[in-house]
């Protein structure tokens, strides 16, 4: 009986340590009514002067907000982009006026869809590093974030 209690206690401690352990793959920032989940970026191919940022933004408030701009320490130009089909080609374009984050909803920025575009990148960040940036919202203001840099083949579920 004592052995079972010891095993149960050790298991509980192990489980508690895993639950309490912060995960680099699941960080989130709570900012007013907004929750920004897991900002990440991929290392772009050698020589590329662009990169992209991805994340989820949840608006827990009663009013819409709008992502209007951002900054990144890796790029002097940061834009909010979307993708659309134009004939047989997928084209990227800047979202004029910002990206609406509807009240009570989550907006996901992901590869081949809405994303943060980093332009004029002088040096690509390496896999398993991170870089700082900001996101500015029309109502909530500006929040500092950190993008985790992952393998170029990664998806949101990396």
Secondary structure, 3 states (H helix, E strand, C coil): CHHHHHHHHHHHHHHHHHHHCCCCCCCEEEECCEEEEEEEEECCCCCCCEEEEEEEEEECCCCCEEEEEEEECCECEEEEEEEEEECCEEEEEECCCCEEECCCCEEEECCCCCEEEEECCCCCCCCCCEEEEEEEECCCEEEEEEEEEECCCCCCCC
